[in-house]
Amino acid sequence: MAYSYRCGDYPGMESCPGSFKAETEAELWKHIELHASIAHQENPEKWSAEERQTMQNLIR
Ligand SMILES: [Zn+2]
């Protein structure tokens, strides 16, 4: 069992090639947050519940 997330699946992020896979969902979120902060200059601490839910729905 593995969890994966493609950044380009997020609305507006279509051009991003970022893709991550981890054994646990908790680790996957760390990859996503690190990627967002470095590649998109975002602050994951400021993501709203709605934004996190949208991302949650994209985790495969
Ligand atoms: Zn990205």
N, CA, C, O and the ligand as a Tripos MOL2 file, in Angstrom:
@<TRIPOS>MOLECULE
protein
  241   239    61     0     0
PROTEIN
NO_CHARGES

@<TRIPOS>ATOM
      1 N           0.8440   -1.1970    0.0000 N.3       1 MET1
      2 CA          0.0000    0.0000    0.0000 C.3       1 MET1
      3 C           0.8760    1.2420    0.0000 C.2       1 MET1
      4 O           1.7790    1.3840    0.8250 O.2       1 MET1
      5 N           0.5960    2.1350   -0.9330 N.am      2 ALA2
      6 CA          1.3470    3.3910   -0.9800 C.3       2 ALA2
      7 C           0.3910    4.5130   -1.3410 C.2       2 ALA2
      8 O          -0.6380    4.3030   -1.9840 O.2       2 ALA2
      9 N           0.7530    5.6930   -0.9150 N.am      3 TYR3
     10 CA         -0.0600    6.8650   -1.2130 C.3       3 TYR3
     11 C           0.7100    7.7480   -2.1920 C.2       3 TYR3
     12 O           1.9240    7.9170   -2.0710 O.2       3 TYR3
     13 N          -0.0070    8.3030   -3.1540 N.am      4 SER4
     14 CA          0.6760    9.1700   -4.1210 C.3       4 SER4
     15 C          -0.1550   10.4220   -4.3930 C.2       4 SER4
     16 O          -1.3730   10.4520   -4.2170 O.2       4 SER4
     17 N           0.5580   11.4390   -4.8270 N.am      5 TYR5
     18 CA         -0.0820   12.7250   -5.1070 C.3       5 TYR5
     19 C           0.6320   13.3900   -6.2670 C.2       5 TYR5
     20 O           1.8610   13.4470   -6.3020 O.2       5 TYR5
     21 N          -0.1540   13.8970   -7.2240 N.am      6 ARG6
     22 CA          0.4230   14.6310   -8.3460 C.3       6 ARG6
     23 C           0.0270   16.0930   -8.2020 C.2       6 ARG6
     24 O          -1.1560   16.4290   -8.2250 O.2       6 ARG6
     25 N           1.0140   16.9480   -8.0550 N.am      7 CYS7
     26 CA          0.7340   18.3690   -7.8580 C.3       7 CYS7
     27 C          -0.0810   18.9400   -9.0210 C.2       7 CYS7
     28 O          -0.9450   19.7930   -8.8190 O.2       7 CYS7
     29 N           0.2000   18.4610  -10.2440 N.am      8 GLY8
     30 CA         -0.4900   18.9680  -11.4180 C.3       8 GLY8
     31 C          -1.9790   18.6830  -11.4410 C.2       8 GLY8
     32 O          -2.7060   19.2630  -12.2480 O.2       8 GLY8
     33 N          -2.4500   17.7970  -10.5660 N.am      9 ASP9
     34 CA         -3.8870   17.5100  -10.4960 C.3       9 ASP9
     35 C          -4.6390   18.6250   -9.7790 C.2       9 ASP9
     36 O          -5.8580   18.7390   -9.9070 O.2       9 ASP9
     37 N          -3.9140   19.4430   -9.0260 N.am     10 TYR10
     38 CA         -4.5680   20.5110   -8.2730 C.3      10 TYR10
     39 C          -4.9460   21.6430   -9.2280 C.2      10 TYR10
     40 O          -4.1360   22.0590  -10.0560 O.2      10 TYR10
     41 N          -6.1880   22.1420   -9.1080 N.am     11 PRO11
     42 CA         -6.6380   23.2110  -10.0140 C.3      11 PRO11
     43 C          -5.6510   24.3830  -10.0490 C.2      11 PRO11
     44 O          -5.2940   24.9370   -9.0100 O.2      11 PRO11
     45 N          -5.2180   24.7490  -11.2570 N.am     12 GLY12
     46 CA         -4.2920   25.8560  -11.4240 C.3      12 GLY12
     47 C          -2.8330   25.4370  -11.4100 C.2      12 GLY12
     48 O          -1.9510   26.2430  -11.7050 O.2      12 GLY12
     49 N          -2.5700   24.1670  -11.0660 N.am     13 MET13
     50 CA         -1.1900   23.6780  -10.9760 C.3      13 MET13
     51 C          -0.8530   22.7390  -12.1280 C.2      13 MET13
     52 O           0.0900   21.9520  -12.0450 O.2      13 MET13
     53 N          -1.6340   22.8320  -13.2040 N.am     14 GLU14
     54 CA         -1.5030   21.8680  -14.2980 C.3      14 GLU14
     55 C          -0.0950   21.7510  -14.8640 C.2      14 GLU14
     56 O           0.2950   20.6840  -15.3390 O.2      14 GLU14
     57 N           0.6740   22.8420  -14.8190 N.am     15 SER15
     58 CA          2.0070   22.8110  -15.4340 C.3      15 SER15
     59 C           3.0740   22.2460  -14.5070 C.2      15 SER15
     60 O           4.2190   22.0780  -14.9250 O.2      15 SER15
     61 N           2.7190   21.9450  -13.2410 N.am     16 CYS16
     62 CA          3.7230   21.4470  -12.3080 C.3      16 CYS16
     63 C           3.9540   19.9510  -12.4870 C.2      16 CYS16
     64 O           3.0000   19.1720  -12.4890 O.2      16 CYS16
     65 N           5.2200   19.5440  -12.6390 N.am     17 PRO17
     66 CA          5.5360   18.1280  -12.8440 C.3      17 PRO17
     67 C           5.6830   17.3530  -11.5420 C.2      17 PRO17
     68 O           5.9330   16.1480  -11.5660 O.2      17 PRO17
     69 N           5.5300   18.0360  -10.3960 N.am     18 GLY18
     70 CA          5.7460   17.3900   -9.1030 C.3      18 GLY18
     71 C           4.8490   16.1910   -8.8630 C.2      18 GLY18
     72 O           3.6370   16.2580   -9.0720 O.2      18 GLY18
     73 N           5.4500   15.0920   -8.4230 N.am     19 SER19
     74 CA          4.7000   13.8720   -8.1340 C.3      19 SER19
     75 C           5.3830   13.1630   -6.9780 C.2      19 SER19
     76 O           6.6080   13.0400   -6.9510 O.2      19 SER19
     77 N           4.5890   12.6980   -6.0250 N.am     20 PHE20
     78 CA          5.1800   12.1410   -4.8100 C.3      20 PHE20
     79 C           4.5100   10.8410   -4.4160 C.2      20 PHE20
     80 O           3.3290   10.6220   -4.6850 O.2      20 PHE20
     81 N           5.2890    9.9810   -3.7710 N.am     21 LYS21
     82 CA          4.7510    8.7040   -3.3150 C.3      21 LYS21
     83 C           5.3820    8.3840   -1.9700 C.2      21 LYS21
     84 O           6.5750    8.6060   -1.7630 O.2      21 LYS21
     85 N           4.5770    7.8640   -1.0620 N.am     22 ALA22
     86 CA          5.0970    7.5070    0.2550 C.3      22 ALA22
     87 C           4.3120    6.3270    0.8030 C.2      22 ALA22
     88 O           3.2080    6.0220    0.3530 O.2      22 ALA22
     89 N           4.9100    5.6820    1.7790 N.am     23 GLU23
     90 CA          4.2660    4.5010    2.3410 C.3      23 GLU23
     91 C           3.0920    4.8780    3.2380 C.2      23 GLU23
     92 O           2.1120    4.1400    3.3410 O.2      23 GLU23
     93 N           3.2060    6.0420    3.8890 N.am     24 THR24
     94 CA          2.1260    6.4770    4.7680 C.3      24 THR24
     95 C           1.5930    7.8350    4.3180 C.2      24 THR24
     96 O           2.3020    8.6160    3.6840 O.2      24 THR24
     97 N           0.3510    8.0990    4.6510 N.am     25 GLU25
     98 CA         -0.2560    9.3680    4.2780 C.3      25 GLU25
     99 C           0.4360   10.5260    5.0040 C.2      25 GLU25
    100 O           0.5790   11.6170    4.4520 O.2      25 GLU25
    101 N           0.8600   10.2790    6.2380 N.am     26 ALA26
    102 CA          1.5310   11.3360    7.0020 C.3      26 ALA26
    103 C           2.8220   11.7630    6.3180 C.2      26 ALA26
    104 O           3.1230   12.9530    6.2260 O.2      26 ALA26
    105 N           3.5940   10.7660    5.8320 N.am     27 GLU27
    106 CA          4.8430   11.1050    5.1430 C.3      27 GLU27
    107 C           4.5420   11.8220    3.8310 C.2      27 GLU27
    108 O           5.2360   12.7680    3.4600 O.2      27 GLU27
    109 N           3.5080   11.3690    3.1350 N.am     28 LEU28
    110 CA          3.1550   11.9950    1.8620 C.3      28 LEU28
    111 C           2.8610   13.4830    2.0600 C.2      28 LEU28
    112 O           3.2940   14.3120    1.2600 O.2      28 LEU28
    113 N           2.1360   13.8210    3.1110 N.am     29 TRP29
    114 CA          1.8280   15.2310    3.3870 C.3      29 TRP29
    115 C           3.1030   16.0380    3.5920 C.2      29 TRP29
    116 O           3.1700   17.2020    3.1960 O.2      29 TRP29
    117 N           4.1170   15.4290    4.2080 N.am     30 LYS30
    118 CA          5.3820   16.1370    4.3970 C.3      30 LYS30
    119 C           6.0280   16.4570    3.0550 C.2      30 LYS30
    120 O           6.5730   17.5450    2.8650 O.2      30 LYS30
    121 N           5.9640   15.4950    2.1150 N.am     31 HIS31
    122 CA          6.5210   15.7300    0.7830 C.3      31 HIS31
    123 C           5.7530   16.8570    0.0870 C.2      31 HIS31
    124 O           6.3440   17.7490   -0.5220 O.2      31 HIS31
    125 N           4.4320   16.7960    0.1920 N.am     32 ILE32
    126 CA          3.5920   17.8070   -0.4540 C.3      32 ILE32
    127 C           3.8900   19.1940    0.1180 C.2      32 ILE32
    128 O           4.0380   20.1640   -0.6250 O.2      32 ILE32
    129 N           3.9740   19.2710    1.4370 N.am     33 GLU33
    130 CA          4.2030   20.5670    2.0790 C.3      33 GLU33
    131 C           5.5830   21.1290    1.7350 C.2      33 GLU33
    132 O           5.7290   22.3260    1.4840 O.2      33 GLU33
    133 N           6.5900   20.2570    1.7260 N.am     34 LEU34
    134 CA          7.9440   20.7060    1.3840 C.3      34 LEU34
    135 C           7.9810   21.1960   -0.0600 C.2      34 LEU34
    136 O           8.5580   22.2410   -0.3560 O.2      34 LEU34
    137 N           7.3570   20.4270   -0.9550 N.am     35 HIS35
    138 CA          7.3100   20.8060   -2.3610 C.3      35 HIS35
    139 C           6.6080   22.1450   -2.5450 C.2      35 HIS35
    140 O           7.1000   23.0140   -3.2660 O.2      35 HIS35
    141 N           5.4690   22.3120   -1.8980 N.am     36 ALA36
    142 CA          4.6940   23.5450   -2.0520 C.3      36 ALA36
    143 C           5.4820   24.7560   -1.5580 C.2      36 ALA36
    144 O           5.4360   25.8260   -2.1640 O.2      36 ALA36
    145 N           6.1990   24.5770   -0.4590 N.am     37 SER37
    146 CA          6.9370   25.7100    0.0960 C.3      37 SER37
    147 C           8.1330   26.0860   -0.7680 C.2      37 SER37
    148 O           8.4540   27.2670   -0.9050 O.2      37 SER37
    149 N           8.8000   25.0810   -1.3560 N.am     38 ILE38
    150 CA          9.9820   25.3610   -2.1710 C.3      38 ILE38
    151 C           9.6130   25.7190   -3.6060 C.2      38 ILE38
    152 O          10.1160   26.7010   -4.1530 O.2      38 ILE38
    153 N           8.7400   24.9270   -4.2120 N.am     39 ALA39
    154 CA          8.4180   25.1370   -5.6260 C.3      39 ALA39
    155 C           7.3950   26.2380   -5.8520 C.2      39 ALA39
    156 O           7.4100   26.8990   -6.8900 O.2      39 ALA39
    157 N           6.5090   26.4380   -4.8860 N.am     40 HIS40
    158 CA          5.4300   27.4110   -5.1000 C.3      40 HIS40
    159 C           5.4300   28.5440   -4.0750 C.2      40 HIS40
    160 O           4.5000   29.3500   -4.0410 O.2      40 HIS40
    161 N           6.4530   28.6090   -3.2520 N.am     41 GLN41
    162 CA          6.5550   29.6610   -2.2270 C.3      41 GLN41
    163 C           5.2770   29.7850   -1.3990 C.2      41 GLN41
    164 O           4.8360   30.8890   -1.0800 O.2      41 GLN41
    165 N           4.6970   28.6500   -1.0590 N.am     42 GLU42
    166 CA          3.4890   28.6630   -0.2320 C.3      42 GLU42
    167 C           3.8500   28.3450    1.2080 C.2      42 GLU42
    168 O           4.8810   27.7350    1.4890 O.2      42 GLU42
    169 N           2.9770   28.7710    2.1170 N.am     43 ASN43
    170 CA          3.1460   28.4320    3.5300 C.3      43 ASN43
    171 C           2.0450   27.4490    3.9160 C.2      43 ASN43
    172 O           0.8970   27.8440    4.1190 O.2      43 ASN43
    173 N           2.3970   26.1620    4.0170 N.am     44 PRO44
    174 CA          1.3860   25.1290    4.3120 C.3      44 PRO44
    175 C           0.5970   25.4070    5.5900 C.2      44 PRO44
    176 O          -0.5380   24.9520    5.7340 O.2      44 PRO44
    177 N           1.1920   26.1460    6.5070 N.am     45 GLU45
    178 CA          0.4780   26.4450    7.7570 C.3      45 GLU45
    179 C          -0.7130   27.3560    7.5180 C.2      45 GLU45
    180 O          -1.6000   27.4800    8.3620 O.2      45 GLU45
    181 N          -0.7190   27.9970    6.3440 N.am     46 LYS46
    182 CA         -1.8120   28.9310    6.0490 C.3      46 LYS46
    183 C          -2.8720   28.3300    5.1330 C.2      46 LYS46
    184 O          -3.8370   29.0000    4.7640 O.2      46 LYS46
    185 N          -2.6860   27.0500    4.7640 N.am     47 TRP47
    186 CA         -3.6980   26.4110    3.9220 C.3      47 TRP47
    187 C          -4.9950   26.2810    4.7030 C.2      47 TRP47
    188 O          -4.9950   25.9350    5.8850 O.2      47 TRP47
    189 N          -6.0890   26.5620    4.0320 N.am     48 SER48
    190 CA         -7.3970   26.4420    4.6790 C.3      48 SER48
    191 C          -7.8280   24.9790    4.6980 C.2      48 SER48
    192 O          -7.2500   24.1310    4.0180 O.2      48 SER48
    193 N          -8.8550   24.7080    5.4910 N.am     49 ALA49
    194 CA         -9.3880   23.3440    5.5540 C.3      49 ALA49
    195 C          -9.8810   22.9140    4.1770 C.2      49 ALA49
    196 O          -9.7510   21.7520    3.7910 O.2      49 ALA49
    197 N         -10.4600   23.8860    3.4300 N.am     50 GLU50
    198 CA        -10.9690   23.5610    2.0940 C.3      50 GLU50
    199 C          -9.8270   23.1730    1.1520 C.2      50 GLU50
    200 O          -9.9400   22.2210    0.3800 O.2      50 GLU50
    201 N          -8.7210   23.9310    1.2310 N.am     51 GLU51
    202 CA         -7.5860   23.6180    0.3620 C.3      51 GLU51
    203 C          -7.0170   22.2390    0.6970 C.2      51 GLU51
    204 O          -6.6900   21.4570   -0.1950 O.2      51 GLU51
    205 N          -6.9060   21.9570    1.9870 N.am     52 ARG52
    206 CA         -6.3820   20.6440    2.3810 C.3      52 ARG52
    207 C          -7.3250   19.5250    1.9550 C.2      52 ARG52
    208 O          -6.8850   18.4390    1.5790 O.2      52 ARG52
    209 N          -8.6310   19.8020    2.0190 N.am     53 GLN53
    210 CA         -9.5930   18.7780    1.6080 C.3      53 GLN53
    211 C          -9.4780   18.5130    0.1090 C.2      53 GLN53
    212 O          -9.5510   17.3680   -0.3370 O.2      53 GLN53
    213 N          -9.2970   19.5920   -0.6680 N.am     54 THR54
    214 CA         -9.1410   19.4370   -2.1140 C.3      54 THR54
    215 C          -7.9330   18.5630   -2.4040 C.2      54 THR54
    216 O          -7.9880   17.6860   -3.2660 O.2      54 THR54
    217 N          -6.8470   18.8000   -1.6870 N.am     55 MET55
    218 CA         -5.6330   18.0050   -1.8810 C.3      55 MET55
    219 C          -5.8490   16.5720   -1.4010 C.2      55 MET55
    220 O          -5.3990   15.6130   -2.0290 O.2      55 MET55
    221 N          -6.5450   16.4530   -0.2780 N.am     56 GLN56
    222 CA         -6.8360   15.1240    0.2680 C.3      56 GLN56
    223 C          -7.5590   14.2640   -0.7730 C.2      56 GLN56
    224 O          -7.2920   13.0720   -0.9240 O.2      56 GLN56
    225 N          -8.4790   14.9140   -1.4800 N.am     57 ASN57
    226 CA         -9.2630   14.1860   -2.4840 C.3      57 ASN57
    227 C          -8.4210   13.7420   -3.6710 C.2      57 ASN57
    228 O          -8.8340   12.8640   -4.4290 O.2      57 ASN57
    229 N          -7.2350   14.3430   -3.8440 N.am     58 LEU58
    230 CA         -6.3700   14.0130   -4.9680 C.3      58 LEU58
    231 C          -5.3470   12.9320   -4.6210 C.2      58 LEU58
    232 O          -4.6500   12.4220   -5.4980 O.2      58 LEU58
    233 N          -5.2630   12.5870   -3.3360 N.am     59 ILE59
    234 CA         -4.3370   11.5360   -2.9140 C.3      59 ILE59
    235 C          -4.8690   10.1890   -3.3780 C.2      59 ILE59
    236 O          -6.0280    9.8460   -3.1460 O.2      59 ILE59
    237 N          -3.9970    9.4320   -4.0400 N.am     60 ARG60
    238 CA         -4.3740    8.1180   -4.5650 C.3      60 ARG60
    239 C          -3.6510    7.0190   -3.8270 C.2      60 ARG60
    240 O          -3.8430    5.8410   -4.1310 O.2      60 ARG60
    241 ZN          3.8730   21.6910   -7.5940 Zn       61 ZN61
@<TRIPOS>BOND
     1     1     2 1
     2     2     3 1
     3     3     4 2
     4     3     5 am
     5     5     6 1
     6     6     7 1
     7     7     8 2
     8     7     9 am
     9     9    10 1
    10    10    11 1
    11    11    12 2
    12    11    13 am
    13    13    14 1
    14    14    15 1
    15    15    16 2
    16    15    17 am
    17    17    18 1
    18    18    19 1
    19    19    20 2
    20    19    21 am
    21    21    22 1
    22    22    23 1
    23    23    24 2
    24    23    25 am
    25    25    26 1
    26    26    27 1
    27    27    28 2
    28    27    29 am
    29    29    30 1
    30    30    31 1
    31    31    32 2
    32    31    33 am
    33    33    34 1
    34    34    35 1
    35    35    36 2
    36    35    37 am
    37    37    38 1
    38    38    39 1
    39    39    40 2
    40    39    41 am
    41    41    42 1
    42    42    43 1
    43    43    44 2
    44    43    45 am
    45    45    46 1
    46    46    47 1
    47    47    48 2
    48    47    49 am
    49    49    50 1
    50    50    51 1
    51    51    52 2
    52    51    53 am
    53    53    54 1
    54    54    55 1
    55    55    56 2
    56    55    57 am
    57    57    58 1
    58    58    59 1
    59    59    60 2
    60    59    61 am
    61    61    62 1
    62    62    63 1
    63    63    64 2
    64    63    65 am
    65    65    66 1
    66    66    67 1
    67    67    68 2
    68    67    69 am
    69    69    70 1
    70    70    71 1
    71    71    72 2
    72    71    73 am
    73    73    74 1
    74    74    75 1
    75    75    76 2
    76    75    77 am
    77    77    78 1
    78    78    79 1
    79    79    80 2
    80    79    81 am
    81    81    82 1
    82    82    83 1
    83    83    84 2
    84    83    85 am
    85    85    86 1
    86    86    87 1
    87    87    88 2
    88    87    89 am
    89    89    90 1
    90    90    91 1
    91    91    92 2
    92    91    93 am
    93    93    94 1
    94    94    95 1
    95    95    96 2
    96    95    97 am
    97    97    98 1
    98    98    99 1
    99    99   100 2
   100    99   101 am
   101   101   102 1
   102   102   103 1
   103   103   104 2
   104   103   105 am
   105   105   106 1
   106   106   107 1
   107   107   108 2
   108   107   109 am
   109   109   110 1
   110   110   111 1
   111   111   112 2
   112   111   113 am
   113   113   114 1
   114   114   115 1
   115   115   116 2
   116   115   117 am
   117   117   118 1
   118   118   119 1
   119   119   120 2
   120   119   121 am
   121   121   122 1
   122   122   123 1
   123   123   124 2
   124   123   125 am
   125   125   126 1
   126   126   127 1
   127   127   128 2
   128   127   129 am
   129   129   130 1
   130   130   131 1
   131   131   132 2
   132   131   133 am
   133   133   134 1
   134   134   135 1
   135   135   136 2
   136   135   137 am
   137   137   138 1
   138   138   139 1
   139   139   140 2
   140   139   141 am
   141   141   142 1
   142   142   143 1
   143   143   144 2
   144   143   145 am
   145   145   146 1
   146   146   147 1
   147   147   148 2
   148   147   149 am
   149   149   150 1
   150   150   151 1
   151   151   152 2
   152   151   153 am
   153   153   154 1
   154   154   155 1
   155   155   156 2
   156   155   157 am
   157   157   158 1
   158   158   159 1
   159   159   160 2
   160   159   161 am
   161   161   162 1
   162   162   163 1
   163   163   164 2
   164   163   165 am
   165   165   166 1
   166   166   167 1
   167   167   168 2
   168   167   169 am
   169   169   170 1
   170   170   171 1
   171   171   172 2
   172   171   173 am
   173   173   174 1
   174   174   175 1
   175   175   176 2
   176   175   177 am
   177   177   178 1
   178   178   179 1
   179   179   180 2
   180   179   181 am
   181   181   182 1
   182   182   183 1
   183   183   184 2
   184   183   185 am
   185   185   186 1
   186   186   187 1
   187   187   188 2
   188   187   189 am
   189   189   190 1
   190   190   191 1
   191   191   192 2
   192   191   193 am
   193   193   194 1
   194   194   195 1
   195   195   196 2
   196   195   197 am
   197   197   198 1
   198   198   199 1
   199   199   200 2
   200   199   201 am
   201   201   202 1
   202   202   203 1
   203   203   204 2
   204   203   205 am
   205   205   206 1
   206   206   207 1
   207   207   208 2
   208   207   209 am
   209   209   210 1
   210   210   211 1
   211   211   212 2
   212   211   213 am
   213   213   214 1
   214   214   215 1
   215   215   216 2
   216   215   217 am
   217   217   218 1
   218   218   219 1
   219   219   220 2
   220   219   221 am
   221   221   222 1
   222   222   223 1
   223   223   224 2
   224   223   225 am
   225   225   226 1
   226   226   227 1
   227   227   228 2
   228   227   229 am
   229   229   230 1
   230   230   231 1
   231   231   232 2
   232   231   233 am
   233   233   234 1
   234   234   235 1
   235   235   236 2
   236   235   237 am
   237   237   238 1
   238   238   239 1
   239   239   240 2
@<TRIPOS>SUBSTRUCTURE
     1 MET1         2 RESIDUE 1 A MET
     2 ALA2         6 RESIDUE 1 A ALA
     3 TYR3        10 RESIDUE 1 A TYR
     4 SER4        14 RESIDUE 1 A SER
     5 TYR5        18 RESIDUE 1 A TYR
     6 ARG6        22 RESIDUE 1 A ARG
     7 CYS7        26 RESIDUE 1 A CYS
     8 GLY8        30 RESIDUE 1 A GLY
     9 ASP9        34 RESIDUE 1 A ASP
    10 TYR10       38 RESIDUE 1 A TYR
    11 PRO11       42 RESIDUE 1 A PRO
    12 GLY12       46 RESIDUE 1 A GLY
    13 MET13       50 RESIDUE 1 A MET
    14 GLU14       54 RESIDUE 1 A GLU
    15 SER15       58 RESIDUE 1 A SER
    16 CYS16       62 RESIDUE 1 A CYS
    17 PRO17       66 RESIDUE 1 A PRO
    18 GLY18       70 RESIDUE 1 A GLY
    19 SER19       74 RESIDUE 1 A SER
    20 PHE20       78 RESIDUE 1 A PHE
    21 LYS21       82 RESIDUE 1 A LYS
    22 ALA22       86 RESIDUE 1 A ALA
    23 GLU23       90 RESIDUE 1 A GLU
    24 THR24       94 RESIDUE 1 A THR
    25 GLU25       98 RESIDUE 1 A GLU
    26 ALA26      102 RESIDUE 1 A ALA
    27 GLU27      106 RESIDUE 1 A GLU
    28 LEU28      110 RESIDUE 1 A LEU
    29 TRP29      114 RESIDUE 1 A TRP
    30 LYS30      118 RESIDUE 1 A LYS
    31 HIS31      122 RESIDUE 1 A HIS
    32 ILE32      126 RESIDUE 1 A ILE
    33 GLU33      130 RESIDUE 1 A GLU
    34 LEU34      134 RESIDUE 1 A LEU
    35 HIS35      138 RESIDUE 1 A HIS
    36 ALA36      142 RESIDUE 1 A ALA
    37 SER37      146 RESIDUE 1 A SER
    38 ILE38      150 RESIDUE 1 A ILE
    39 ALA39      154 RESIDUE 1 A ALA
    40 HIS40      158 RESIDUE 1 A HIS
    41 GLN41      162 RESIDUE 1 A GLN
    42 GLU42      166 RESIDUE 1 A GLU
    43 ASN43      170 RESIDUE 1 A ASN
    44 PRO44      174 RESIDUE 1 A PRO
    45 GLU45      178 RESIDUE 1 A GLU
    46 LYS46      182 RESIDUE 1 A LYS
    47 TRP47      186 RESIDUE 1 A TRP
    48 SER48      190 RESIDUE 1 A SER
    49 ALA49      194 RESIDUE 1 A ALA
    50 GLU50      198 RESIDUE 1 A GLU
    51 GLU51      202 RESIDUE 1 A GLU
    52 ARG52      206 RESIDUE 1 A ARG
    53 GLN53      210 RESIDUE 1 A GLN
    54 THR54      214 RESIDUE 1 A THR
    55 MET55      218 RESIDUE 1 A MET
    56 GLN56      222 RESIDUE 1 A GLN
    57 ASN57      226 RESIDUE 1 A ASN
    58 LEU58      230 RESIDUE 1 A LEU
    59 ILE59      234 RESIDUE 1 A ILE
    60 ARG60      238 RESIDUE 1 A ARG
    61 ZN61       241 GROUP 0 **** ****
